[in-house]
Amino acid sequence: MTLPIRQSELNAVGFTGYFPALDYRQRKEVAAMTLNRVGRRQDAFLLEINNVNAVRGITYVADTTPLRAGR
């Protein structure tokens, strides 16, 4: 299972960090929060119930540049 997390989605919720640099637990938490906020609730639910395939399948997609803090 592949679960893409797009930079544009991270930007939409105001995430200003570098997603690939996060550890396993942080990636799962940020991904679940982001997916819930952008309306991908089924994908977020799989992360929240700790579905192993969903958590392993988190894939970062750099479709735009990251936001910078203070913008």
PDB file of N, CA, C, O and CB in Angstrom:
ATOM      1  N   MET A   1       0.844  -1.174   0.000  1.00  0.00           N
ATOM      2  CA  MET A   1       0.000   0.000   0.000  1.00  0.00           C
ATOM      3  C   MET A   1       0.892   1.241   0.000  1.00  0.00           C
ATOM      4  O   MET A   1       1.796   1.370   0.826  1.00  0.00           O
ATOM      5  CB  MET A   1      -0.962  -0.004   1.221  1.00  0.00           C
ATOM      6  N   THR A   2       0.631   2.135  -0.920  1.00  0.00           N
ATOM      7  CA  THR A   2       1.356   3.401  -0.985  1.00  0.00           C
ATOM      8  C   THR A   2       0.424   4.514  -0.544  1.00  0.00           C
ATOM      9  O   THR A   2      -0.712   4.607  -1.009  1.00  0.00           O
ATOM     10  CB  THR A   2       1.904   3.670  -2.417  1.00  0.00           C
ATOM     11  N   LEU A   3       0.908   5.353   0.350  1.00  0.00           N
ATOM     12  CA  LEU A   3       0.110   6.442   0.896  1.00  0.00           C
ATOM     13  C   LEU A   3       0.872   7.748   0.664  1.00  0.00           C
ATOM     14  O   LEU A   3       1.659   8.164   1.514  1.00  0.00           O
ATOM     15  CB  LEU A   3      -0.192   6.219   2.423  1.00  0.00           C
ATOM     16  N   PRO A   4       0.644   8.400  -0.488  1.00  0.00           N
ATOM     17  CA  PRO A   4       1.409   9.614  -0.790  1.00  0.00           C
ATOM     18  C   PRO A   4       0.998  10.797   0.080  1.00  0.00           C
ATOM     19  O   PRO A   4      -0.188  11.052   0.288  1.00  0.00           O
ATOM     20  CB  PRO A   4       1.242   9.979  -2.249  1.00  0.00           C
ATOM     21  N   ILE A   5       1.996  11.509   0.581  1.00  0.00           N
ATOM     22  CA  ILE A   5       1.790  12.764   1.304  1.00  0.00           C
ATOM     23  C   ILE A   5       2.453  13.836   0.452  1.00  0.00           C
ATOM     24  O   ILE A   5       3.674  13.855   0.304  1.00  0.00           O
ATOM     25  CB  ILE A   5       2.391  12.720   2.790  1.00  0.00           C
ATOM     26  N   ARG A   6       1.649  14.719  -0.103  1.00  0.00           N
ATOM     27  CA  ARG A   6       2.166  15.747  -1.011  1.00  0.00           C
ATOM     28  C   ARG A   6       2.596  16.993  -0.245  1.00  0.00           C
ATOM     29  O   ARG A   6       1.984  17.360   0.758  1.00  0.00           O
ATOM     30  CB  ARG A   6       1.110  16.116  -2.060  1.00  0.00           C
ATOM     31  N   GLN A   7       3.638  17.626  -0.722  1.00  0.00           N
ATOM     32  CA  GLN A   7       4.099  18.859  -0.089  1.00  0.00           C
ATOM     33  C   GLN A   7       3.008  19.917  -0.119  1.00  0.00           C
ATOM     34  O   GLN A   7       2.891  20.704   0.821  1.00  0.00           O
ATOM     35  CB  GLN A   7       5.361  19.383  -0.781  1.00  0.00           C
ATOM     36  N   SER A   8       2.205  19.954  -1.179  1.00  0.00           N
ATOM     37  CA  SER A   8       1.116  20.934  -1.251  1.00  0.00           C
ATOM     38  C   SER A   8       0.100  20.711  -0.127  1.00  0.00           C
ATOM     39  O   SER A   8      -0.474  21.672   0.385  1.00  0.00           O
ATOM     40  CB  SER A   8       0.414  20.855  -2.622  1.00  0.00           C
ATOM     41  N   GLU A   9      -0.127  19.449   0.260  1.00  0.00           N
ATOM     42  CA  GLU A   9      -1.023  19.161   1.383  1.00  0.00           C
ATOM     43  C   GLU A   9      -0.400  19.601   2.700  1.00  0.00           C
ATOM     44  O   GLU A   9      -1.083  20.151   3.564  1.00  0.00           O
ATOM     45  CB  GLU A   9      -1.359  17.665   1.435  1.00  0.00           C
ATOM     46  N   LEU A  10       0.897  19.357   2.851  1.00  0.00           N
ATOM     47  CA  LEU A  10       1.591  19.808   4.057  1.00  0.00           C
ATOM     48  C   LEU A  10       1.550  21.326   4.158  1.00  0.00           C
ATOM     49  O   LEU A  10       1.341  21.874   5.240  1.00  0.00           O
ATOM     50  CB  LEU A  10       3.047  19.313   4.064  1.00  0.00           C
ATOM     51  N   ASN A  11       1.751  22.010   3.026  1.00  0.00           N
ATOM     52  CA  ASN A  11       1.685  23.476   3.012  1.00  0.00           C
ATOM     53  C   ASN A  11       0.291  23.963   3.396  1.00  0.00           C
ATOM     54  O   ASN A  11       0.154  24.957   4.109  1.00  0.00           O
ATOM     55  CB  ASN A  11       2.068  24.018   1.625  1.00  0.00           C
ATOM     56  N   ALA A  12      -0.737  23.269   2.928  1.00  0.00           N
ATOM     57  CA  ALA A  12      -2.119  23.686   3.186  1.00  0.00           C
ATOM     58  C   ALA A  12      -2.464  23.679   4.670  1.00  0.00           C
ATOM     59  O   ALA A  12      -3.311  24.455   5.113  1.00  0.00           O
ATOM     60  CB  ALA A  12      -3.080  22.781   2.441  1.00  0.00           C
ATOM     61  N   VAL A  13      -1.819  22.818   5.437  1.00  0.00           N
ATOM     62  CA  VAL A  13      -2.090  22.769   6.877  1.00  0.00           C
ATOM     63  C   VAL A  13      -1.055  23.547   7.683  1.00  0.00           C
ATOM     64  O   VAL A  13      -1.103  23.551   8.913  1.00  0.00           O
ATOM     65  CB  VAL A  13      -2.127  21.324   7.352  1.00  0.00           C
ATOM     66  N   GLY A  14      -0.120  24.206   6.997  1.00  0.00           N
ATOM     67  CA  GLY A  14       0.850  25.061   7.673  1.00  0.00           C
ATOM     68  C   GLY A  14       2.091  24.360   8.187  1.00  0.00           C
ATOM     69  O   GLY A  14       2.805  24.922   9.017  1.00  0.00           O
ATOM     70  N   PHE A  15       2.373  23.150   7.724  1.00  0.00           N
ATOM     71  CA  PHE A  15       3.576  22.435   8.159  1.00  0.00           C
ATOM     72  C   PHE A  15       4.799  23.096   7.540  1.00  0.00           C
ATOM     73  O   PHE A  15       4.869  23.247   6.320  1.00  0.00           O
ATOM     74  CB  PHE A  15       3.507  20.927   7.769  1.00  0.00           C
ATOM     75  N   THR A  16       5.765  23.493   8.370  1.00  0.00           N
ATOM     76  CA  THR A  16       6.936  24.212   7.865  1.00  0.00           C
ATOM     77  C   THR A  16       8.232  23.414   7.986  1.00  0.00           C
ATOM     78  O   THR A  16       9.301  23.933   7.665  1.00  0.00           O
ATOM     79  CB  THR A  16       7.085  25.515   8.601  1.00  0.00           C
ATOM     80  N   GLY A  17       8.162  22.175   8.439  1.00  0.00           N
ATOM     81  CA  GLY A  17       9.367  21.363   8.573  1.00  0.00           C
ATOM     82  C   GLY A  17       9.703  20.629   7.287  1.00  0.00           C
ATOM     83  O   GLY A  17       9.063  20.823   6.254  1.00  0.00           O
ATOM     84  N   TYR A  18      10.721  19.781   7.373  1.00  0.00           N
ATOM     85  CA  TYR A  18      11.128  18.948   6.240  1.00  0.00           C
ATOM     86  C   TYR A  18      10.642  17.526   6.524  1.00  0.00           C
ATOM     87  O   TYR A  18      11.248  16.813   7.323  1.00  0.00           O
ATOM     88  CB  TYR A  18      12.697  18.990   6.015  1.00  0.00           C
ATOM     89  N   PHE A  19       9.572  17.121   5.887  1.00  0.00           N
ATOM     90  CA  PHE A  19       8.895  15.857   6.184  1.00  0.00           C
ATOM     91  C   PHE A  19       9.820  14.637   6.144  1.00  0.00           C
ATOM     92  O   PHE A  19       9.755  13.812   7.055  1.00  0.00           O
ATOM     93  CB  PHE A  19       7.770  15.656   5.212  1.00  0.00           C
ATOM     94  N   PRO A  20      10.679  14.486   5.127  1.00  0.00           N
ATOM     95  CA  PRO A  20      11.535  13.291   5.094  1.00  0.00           C
ATOM     96  C   PRO A  20      12.513  13.190   6.271  1.00  0.00           C
ATOM     97  O   PRO A  20      13.022  12.105   6.552  1.00  0.00           O
ATOM     98  CB  PRO A  20      12.312  13.274   3.808  1.00  0.00           C
ATOM     99  N   ALA A  21      12.782  14.299   6.957  1.00  0.00           N
ATOM    100  CA  ALA A  21      13.722  14.269   8.077  1.00  0.00           C
ATOM    101  C   ALA A  21      13.077  13.817   9.390  1.00  0.00           C
ATOM    102  O   ALA A  21      13.779  13.596  10.377  1.00  0.00           O
ATOM    103  CB  ALA A  21      14.332  15.638   8.263  1.00  0.00           C
ATOM    104  N   LEU A  22      11.763  13.680   9.410  1.00  0.00           N
ATOM    105  CA  LEU A  22      11.074  13.274  10.636  1.00  0.00           C
ATOM    106  C   LEU A  22      11.299  11.794  10.917  1.00  0.00           C
ATOM    107  O   LEU A  22      11.513  11.000  10.002  1.00  0.00           O
ATOM    108  CB  LEU A  22       9.570  13.569  10.532  1.00  0.00           C
ATOM    109  N   ASP A  23      11.246  11.436  12.203  1.00  0.00           N
ATOM    110  CA  ASP A  23      11.363  10.015  12.534  1.00  0.00           C
ATOM    111  C   ASP A  23      10.022   9.311  12.284  1.00  0.00           C
ATOM    112  O   ASP A  23       9.023   9.954  11.962  1.00  0.00           O
ATOM    113  CB  ASP A  23      11.813   9.831  14.016  1.00  0.00           C
ATOM    114  N   TYR A  24      10.018   8.016  12.435  1.00  0.00           N
ATOM    115  CA  TYR A  24       8.863   7.168  12.110  1.00  0.00           C
ATOM    116  C   TYR A  24       7.588   7.647  12.791  1.00  0.00           C
ATOM    117  O   TYR A  24       6.559   7.813  12.135  1.00  0.00           O
ATOM    118  CB  TYR A  24       9.142   5.727  12.510  1.00  0.00           C
ATOM    119  N   ARG A  25       7.647   7.873  14.108  1.00  0.00           N
ATOM    120  CA  ARG A  25       6.473   8.277  14.880  1.00  0.00           C
ATOM    121  C   ARG A  25       5.976   9.649  14.452  1.00  0.00           C
ATOM    122  O   ARG A  25       4.772   9.857  14.304  1.00  0.00           O
ATOM    123  CB  ARG A  25       6.794   8.280  16.372  1.00  0.00           C
ATOM    124  N   GLN A  26       6.898  10.587  14.254  1.00  0.00           N
ATOM    125  CA  GLN A  26       6.522  11.940  13.842  1.00  0.00           C
ATOM    126  C   GLN A  26       5.906  11.940  12.443  1.00  0.00           C
ATOM    127  O   GLN A  26       4.932  12.650  12.191  1.00  0.00           O
ATOM    128  CB  GLN A  26       7.744  12.867  13.879  1.00  0.00           C
ATOM    129  N   ARG A  27       6.470  11.147  11.541  1.00  0.00           N
ATOM    130  CA  ARG A  27       5.909  11.065  10.179  1.00  0.00           C
ATOM    131  C   ARG A  27       4.469  10.570  10.225  1.00  0.00           C
ATOM    132  O   ARG A  27       3.602  11.099   9.529  1.00  0.00           O
ATOM    133  CB  ARG A  27       6.764  10.128   9.288  1.00  0.00           C
ATOM    134  N   LYS A  28       4.220   9.556  11.046  1.00  0.00           N
ATOM    135  CA  LYS A  28       2.870   9.007  11.167  1.00  0.00           C
ATOM    136  C   LYS A  28       1.906  10.061  11.708  1.00  0.00           C
ATOM    137  O   LYS A  28       0.802  10.215  11.184  1.00  0.00           O
ATOM    138  CB  LYS A  28       2.873   7.768  12.080  1.00  0.00           C
ATOM    139  N   GLU A  29       2.309  10.784  12.746  1.00  0.00           N
ATOM    140  CA  GLU A  29       1.439  11.797  13.357  1.00  0.00           C
ATOM    141  C   GLU A  29       1.161  12.958  12.409  1.00  0.00           C
ATOM    142  O   GLU A  29       0.017  13.389  12.267  1.00  0.00           O
ATOM    143  CB  GLU A  29       2.069  12.325  14.640  1.00  0.00           C
ATOM    144  N   VAL A  30       2.207  13.463  11.761  1.00  0.00           N
ATOM    145  CA  VAL A  30       2.035  14.582  10.828  1.00  0.00           C
ATOM    146  C   VAL A  30       1.195  14.142   9.632  1.00  0.00           C
ATOM    147  O   VAL A  30       0.327  14.885   9.174  1.00  0.00           O
ATOM    148  CB  VAL A  30       3.411  15.119  10.352  1.00  0.00           C
ATOM    149  N   ALA A  31       1.448  12.945   9.129  1.00  0.00           N
ATOM    150  CA  ALA A  31       0.677  12.442   7.986  1.00  0.00           C
ATOM    151  C   ALA A  31      -0.802  12.295   8.344  1.00  0.00           C
ATOM    152  O   ALA A  31      -1.663  12.703   7.565  1.00  0.00           O
ATOM    153  CB  ALA A  31       1.241  11.090   7.512  1.00  0.00           C
ATOM    154  N   ALA A  32      -1.107  11.725   9.500  1.00  0.00           N
ATOM    155  CA  ALA A  32      -2.509  11.551   9.910  1.00  0.00           C
ATOM    156  C   ALA A  32      -3.203  12.900  10.061  1.00  0.00           C
ATOM    157  O   ALA A  32      -4.331  13.075   9.599  1.00  0.00           O
ATOM    158  CB  ALA A  32      -2.592  10.765  11.233  1.00  0.00           C
ATOM    159  N   MET A  33      -2.534  13.855  10.708  1.00  0.00           N
ATOM    160  CA  MET A  33      -3.114  15.185  10.886  1.00  0.00           C
ATOM    161  C   MET A  33      -3.356  15.850   9.533  1.00  0.00           C
ATOM    162  O   MET A  33      -4.419  16.426   9.302  1.00  0.00           O
ATOM    163  CB  MET A  33      -2.193  16.063  11.755  1.00  0.00           C
ATOM    164  N   THR A  34      -2.380  15.770   8.651  1.00  0.00           N
ATOM    165  CA  THR A  34      -2.486  16.396   7.334  1.00  0.00           C
ATOM    166  C   THR A  34      -3.617  15.777   6.518  1.00  0.00           C
ATOM    167  O   THR A  34      -4.429  16.494   5.935  1.00  0.00           O
ATOM    168  CB  THR A  34      -1.162  16.268   6.575  1.00  0.00           C
ATOM    169  N   LEU A  35      -3.669  14.460   6.478  1.00  0.00           N
ATOM    170  CA  LEU A  35      -4.705  13.779   5.696  1.00  0.00           C
ATOM    171  C   LEU A  35      -6.103  14.105   6.215  1.00  0.00           C
ATOM    172  O   LEU A  35      -7.027  14.292   5.425  1.00  0.00           O
ATOM    173  CB  LEU A  35      -4.481  12.267   5.723  1.00  0.00           C
ATOM    174  N   ASN A  36      -6.263  14.174   7.524  1.00  0.00           N
ATOM    175  CA  ASN A  36      -7.566  14.563   8.093  1.00  0.00           C
ATOM    176  C   ASN A  36      -7.952  15.966   7.668  1.00  0.00           C
ATOM    177  O   ASN A  36      -9.097  16.206   7.285  1.00  0.00           O
ATOM    178  CB  ASN A  36      -7.535  14.476   9.624  1.00  0.00           C
ATOM    179  N   ARG A  37      -7.005  16.897   7.732  1.00  0.00           N
ATOM    180  CA  ARG A  37      -7.302  18.302   7.433  1.00  0.00           C
ATOM    181  C   ARG A  37      -7.614  18.533   5.961  1.00  0.00           C
ATOM    182  O   ARG A  37      -8.379  19.440   5.634  1.00  0.00           O
ATOM    183  CB  ARG A  37      -6.139  19.175   7.843  1.00  0.00           C
ATOM    184  N   VAL A  38      -7.038  17.732   5.063  1.00  0.00           N
ATOM    185  CA  VAL A  38      -7.296  17.935   3.631  1.00  0.00           C
ATOM    186  C   VAL A  38      -8.416  17.028   3.111  1.00  0.00           C
ATOM    187  O   VAL A  38      -8.684  17.001   1.910  1.00  0.00           O
ATOM    188  CB  VAL A  38      -6.017  17.685   2.829  1.00  0.00           C
ATOM    189  N   GLY A  39      -9.066  16.289   4.008  1.00  0.00           N
ATOM    190  CA  GLY A  39     -10.227  15.503   3.618  1.00  0.00           C
ATOM    191  C   GLY A  39      -9.970  14.059   3.231  1.00  0.00           C
ATOM    192  O   GLY A  39     -10.891  13.373   2.787  1.00  0.00           O
ATOM    193  N   ARG A  40      -8.756  13.586   3.385  1.00  0.00           N
ATOM    194  CA  ARG A  40      -8.455  12.180   3.069  1.00  0.00           C
ATOM    195  C   ARG A  40      -8.608  11.348   4.343  1.00  0.00           C
ATOM    196  O   ARG A  40      -7.641  10.775   4.847  1.00  0.00           O
ATOM    197  CB  ARG A  40      -7.005  12.026   2.472  1.00  0.00           C
ATOM    198  N   ARG A  41      -9.829  11.293   4.847  1.00  0.00           N
ATOM    199  CA  ARG A  41     -10.100  10.708   6.161  1.00  0.00           C
ATOM    200  C   ARG A  41      -9.896   9.188   6.216  1.00  0.00           C
ATOM    201  O   ARG A  41      -9.475   8.667   7.249  1.00  0.00           O
ATOM    202  CB  ARG A  41     -11.508  11.032   6.567  1.00  0.00           C
ATOM    203  N   GLN A  42     -10.180   8.485   5.146  1.00  0.00           N
ATOM    204  CA  GLN A  42      -9.982   7.030   5.153  1.00  0.00           C
ATOM    205  C   GLN A  42      -8.497   6.698   5.289  1.00  0.00           C
ATOM    206  O   GLN A  42      -8.123   5.803   6.047  1.00  0.00           O
ATOM    207  CB  GLN A  42     -10.560   6.391   3.862  1.00  0.00           C
ATOM    208  N   ASP A  43      -7.652   7.422   4.551  1.00  0.00           N
ATOM    209  CA  ASP A  43      -6.209   7.207   4.669  1.00  0.00           C
ATOM    210  C   ASP A  43      -5.730   7.558   6.072  1.00  0.00           C
ATOM    211  O   ASP A  43      -4.911   6.839   6.644  1.00  0.00           O
ATOM    212  CB  ASP A  43      -5.450   8.042   3.622  1.00  0.00           C
ATOM    213  N   ALA A  44      -6.233   8.656   6.629  1.00  0.00           N
ATOM    214  CA  ALA A  44      -5.850   9.068   7.982  1.00  0.00           C
ATOM    215  C   ALA A  44      -6.274   8.016   9.005  1.00  0.00           C
ATOM    216  O   ALA A  44      -5.535   7.730   9.946  1.00  0.00           O
ATOM    217  CB  ALA A  44      -6.477  10.434   8.331  1.00  0.00           C
ATOM    218  N   PHE A  45      -7.459   7.444   8.822  1.00  0.00           N
ATOM    219  CA  PHE A  45      -7.948   6.416   9.740  1.00  0.00           C
ATOM    220  C   PHE A  45      -7.004   5.218   9.770  1.00  0.00           C
ATOM    221  O   PHE A  45      -6.731   4.673  10.840  1.00  0.00           O
ATOM    222  CB  PHE A  45      -9.358   5.966   9.337  1.00  0.00           C
ATOM    223  N   LEU A  46      -6.505   4.806   8.611  1.00  0.00           N
ATOM    224  CA  LEU A  46      -5.572   3.675   8.563  1.00  0.00           C
ATOM    225  C   LEU A  46      -4.312   3.965   9.366  1.00  0.00           C
ATOM    226  O   LEU A  46      -3.764   3.067  10.004  1.00  0.00           O
ATOM    227  CB  LEU A  46      -5.202   3.348   7.113  1.00  0.00           C
ATOM    228  N   LEU A  47      -3.850   5.204   9.341  1.00  0.00           N
ATOM    229  CA  LEU A  47      -2.678   5.569  10.137  1.00  0.00           C
ATOM    230  C   LEU A  47      -3.026   5.615  11.622  1.00  0.00           C
ATOM    231  O   LEU A  47      -2.237   5.185  12.463  1.00  0.00           O
ATOM    232  CB  LEU A  47      -2.119   6.927   9.681  1.00  0.00           C
ATOM    233  N   GLU A  48      -4.203   6.136  11.938  1.00  0.00           N
ATOM    234  CA  GLU A  48      -4.603   6.267  13.337  1.00  0.00           C
ATOM    235  C   GLU A  48      -4.796   4.921  14.023  1.00  0.00           C
ATOM    236  O   GLU A  48      -4.532   4.795  15.218  1.00  0.00           O
ATOM    237  CB  GLU A  48      -5.875   7.069  13.434  1.00  0.00           C
ATOM    238  N   ILE A  49      -5.253   3.915  13.286  1.00  0.00           N
ATOM    239  CA  ILE A  49      -5.404   2.588  13.890  1.00  0.00           C
ATOM    240  C   ILE A  49      -4.099   1.803  13.795  1.00  0.00           C
ATOM    241  O   ILE A  49      -4.052   0.622  14.141  1.00  0.00           O
ATOM    242  CB  ILE A  49      -6.545   1.807  13.207  1.00  0.00           C
ATOM    243  N   ASN A  50      -3.064   2.448  13.336  1.00  0.00           N
ATOM    244  CA  ASN A  50      -1.718   1.877  13.268  1.00  0.00           C
ATOM    245  C   ASN A  50      -1.636   0.704  12.300  1.00  0.00           C
ATOM    246  O   ASN A  50      -0.957  -0.285  12.578  1.00  0.00           O
ATOM    247  CB  ASN A  50      -1.273   1.432  14.646  1.00  0.00           C
ATOM    248  N   ASN A  51      -2.325   0.808  11.165  1.00  0.00           N
ATOM    249  CA  ASN A  51      -2.244  -0.206  10.123  1.00  0.00           C
ATOM    250  C   ASN A  51      -0.803  -0.236   9.607  1.00  0.00           C
ATOM    251  O   ASN A  51      -0.311   0.746   9.050  1.00  0.00           O
ATOM    252  CB  ASN A  51      -3.264   0.085   8.960  1.00  0.00           C
ATOM    253  N   VAL A  52      -0.142  -1.368   9.800  1.00  0.00           N
ATOM    254  CA  VAL A  52       1.283  -1.480   9.481  1.00  0.00           C
ATOM    255  C   VAL A  52       1.564  -1.171   8.020  1.00  0.00           C
ATOM    256  O   VAL A  52       2.532  -0.474   7.716  1.00  0.00           O
ATOM    257  CB  VAL A  52       1.787  -2.871   9.815  1.00  0.00           C
ATOM    258  N   ASN A  53       0.741  -1.675   7.113  1.00  0.00           N
ATOM    259  CA  ASN A  53       0.966  -1.426   5.687  1.00  0.00           C
ATOM    260  C   ASN A  53       0.817   0.045   5.341  1.00  0.00           C
ATOM    261  O   ASN A  53       1.557   0.561   4.504  1.00  0.00           O
ATOM    262  CB  ASN A  53       0.001  -2.248   4.849  1.00  0.00           C
ATOM    263  N   ALA A  54      -0.128   0.725   5.974  1.00  0.00           N
ATOM    264  CA  ALA A  54      -0.323   2.153   5.712  1.00  0.00           C
ATOM    265  C   ALA A  54       0.859   2.958   6.228  1.00  0.00           C
ATOM    266  O   ALA A  54       1.353   3.853   5.542  1.00  0.00           O
ATOM    267  CB  ALA A  54      -1.625   2.649   6.359  1.00  0.00           C
ATOM    268  N   VAL A  55       1.312   2.642   7.437  1.00  0.00           N
ATOM    269  CA  VAL A  55       2.425   3.392   8.026  1.00  0.00           C
ATOM    270  C   VAL A  55       3.697   3.182   7.209  1.00  0.00           C
ATOM    271  O   VAL A  55       4.443   4.132   6.972  1.00  0.00           O
ATOM    272  CB  VAL A  55       2.653   2.966   9.495  1.00  0.00           C
ATOM    273  N   ARG A  56       3.948   1.961   6.783  1.00  0.00           N
ATOM    274  CA  ARG A  56       5.133   1.689   5.948  1.00  0.00           C
ATOM    275  C   ARG A  56       5.033   2.345   4.579  1.00  0.00           C
ATOM    276  O   ARG A  56       6.047   2.669   3.961  1.00  0.00           O
ATOM    277  CB  ARG A  56       5.324   0.186   5.777  1.00  0.00           C
ATOM    278  N   GLY A  57       3.799   2.538   4.109  1.00  0.00           N
ATOM    279  CA  GLY A  57       3.591   3.064   2.769  1.00  0.00           C
ATOM    280  C   GLY A  57       3.602   4.574   2.645  1.00  0.00           C
ATOM    281  O   GLY A  57       3.389   5.105   1.555  1.00  0.00           O
ATOM    282  N   ILE A  58       3.850   5.284   3.755  1.00  0.00           N
ATOM    283  CA  ILE A  58       3.888   6.748   3.680  1.00  0.00           C
ATOM    284  C   ILE A  58       5.004   7.151   2.723  1.00  0.00           C
ATOM    285  O   ILE A  58       6.168   6.809   2.931  1.00  0.00           O
ATOM    286  CB  ILE A  58       4.105   7.390   5.099  1.00  0.00           C
ATOM    287  N   THR A  59       4.638   7.873   1.681  1.00  0.00           N
ATOM    288  CA  THR A  59       5.586   8.285   0.654  1.00  0.00           C
ATOM    289  C   THR A  59       5.494   9.791   0.459  1.00  0.00           C
ATOM    290  O   THR A  59       4.418  10.325   0.192  1.00  0.00           O
ATOM    291  CB  THR A  59       5.320   7.542  -0.677  1.00  0.00           C
ATOM    292  N   TYR A  60       6.618  10.468   0.591  1.00  0.00           N
ATOM    293  CA  TYR A  60       6.667  11.920   0.416  1.00  0.00           C
ATOM    294  C   TYR A  60       6.727  12.255  -1.067  1.00  0.00           C
ATOM    295  O   TYR A  60       7.539  11.692  -1.801  1.00  0.00           O
ATOM    296  CB  TYR A  60       7.885  12.527   1.160  1.00  0.00           C
ATOM    297  N   VAL A  61       5.865  13.175  -1.514  1.00  0.00           N
ATOM    298  CA  VAL A  61       5.840  13.625  -2.903  1.00  0.00           C
ATOM    299  C   VAL A  61       6.109  15.123  -2.913  1.00  0.00           C
ATOM    300  O   VAL A  61       5.296  15.906  -2.421  1.00  0.00           O
ATOM    301  CB  VAL A  61       4.470  13.289  -3.595  1.00  0.00           C
ATOM    302  N   ALA A  62       7.240  15.518  -3.468  1.00  0.00           N
ATOM    303  CA  ALA A  62       7.621  16.938  -3.509  1.00  0.00           C
ATOM    304  C   ALA A  62       7.013  17.591  -4.741  1.00  0.00           C
ATOM    305  O   ALA A  62       7.702  17.804  -5.739  1.00  0.00           O
ATOM    306  CB  ALA A  62       9.171  17.104  -3.514  1.00  0.00           C
ATOM    307  N   ASP A  63       5.716  17.911  -4.675  1.00  0.00           N
ATOM    308  CA  ASP A  63       5.038  18.514  -5.826  1.00  0.00           C
ATOM    309  C   ASP A  63       5.145  20.038  -5.848  1.00  0.00           C
ATOM    310  O   ASP A  63       4.746  20.667  -6.828  1.00  0.00           O
ATOM    311  CB  ASP A  63       3.580  18.112  -5.828  1.00  0.00           C
ATOM    312  N   THR A  64       5.670  20.632  -4.796  1.00  0.00           N
ATOM    313  CA  THR A  64       5.899  22.074  -4.716  1.00  0.00           C
ATOM    314  C   THR A  64       6.969  22.314  -3.657  1.00  0.00           C
ATOM    315  O   THR A  64       7.387  21.376  -2.979  1.00  0.00           O
ATOM    316  CB  THR A  64       4.571  22.855  -4.376  1.00  0.00           C
ATOM    317  N   THR A  65       7.409  23.540  -3.511  1.00  0.00           N
ATOM    318  CA  THR A  65       8.443  23.821  -2.513  1.00  0.00           C
ATOM    319  C   THR A  65       7.822  23.952  -1.126  1.00  0.00           C
ATOM    320  O   THR A  65       6.677  24.384  -0.998  1.00  0.00           O
ATOM    321  CB  THR A  65       9.215  25.108  -2.876  1.00  0.00           C
ATOM    322  N   PRO A  66       8.570  23.581  -0.085  1.00  0.00           N
ATOM    323  CA  PRO A  66       8.047  23.692   1.278  1.00  0.00           C
ATOM    324  C   PRO A  66       7.849  25.146   1.693  1.00  0.00           C
ATOM    325  O   PRO A  66       8.530  26.049   1.206  1.00  0.00           O
ATOM    326  CB  PRO A  66       8.986  22.999   2.257  1.00  0.00           C
ATOM    327  N   LEU A  67       6.905  25.350   2.600  1.00  0.00           N
ATOM    328  CA  LEU A  67       6.738  26.673   3.206  1.00  0.00           C
ATOM    329  C   LEU A  67       7.928  26.953   4.101  1.00  0.00           C
ATOM    330  O   LEU A  67       8.557  26.032   4.623  1.00  0.00           O
ATOM    331  CB  LEU A  67       5.406  26.767   4.011  1.00  0.00           C
ATOM    332  N   ARG A  68       8.230  28.213   4.273  1.00  0.00           N
ATOM    333  CA  ARG A  68       9.289  28.577   5.205  1.00  0.00           C
ATOM    334  C   ARG A  68       8.655  29.188   6.437  1.00  0.00           C
ATOM    335  O   ARG A  68       7.661  29.908   6.341  1.00  0.00           O
ATOM    336  CB  ARG A  68      10.304  29.557   4.558  1.00  0.00           C
ATOM    337  N   ALA A  69       9.224  28.904   7.580  1.00  0.00           N
ATOM    338  CA  ALA A  69       8.700  29.464   8.823  1.00  0.00           C
ATOM    339  C   ALA A  69       8.731  30.983   8.753  1.00  0.00           C
ATOM    340  O   ALA A  69       9.679  31.567   8.226  1.00  0.00           O
ATOM    341  CB  ALA A  69       9.509  28.960  10.042  1.00  0.00           C
ATOM    342  N   GLY A  70       7.706  31.615   9.277  1.00  0.00           N
ATOM    343  CA  GLY A  70       7.660  33.072   9.301  1.00  0.00           C
ATOM    344  C   GLY A  70       7.011  33.702   8.096  1.00  0.00           C
ATOM    345  O   GLY A  70       6.960  34.929   8.005  1.00  0.00           O
ATOM    346  N   ARG A  71       6.516  32.917   7.173  1.00  0.00           N
ATOM    347  CA  ARG A  71       5.850  33.474   5.989  1.00  0.00           C
ATOM    348  C   ARG A  71       4.424  33.787   6.269  1.00  0.00           C
ATOM    349  O   ARG A  71       3.711  34.263   5.386  1.00  0.00           O
ATOM    350  CB  ARG A  71       5.935  32.529   4.823  1.00  0.00           C
TER     351      ARG A  71
END
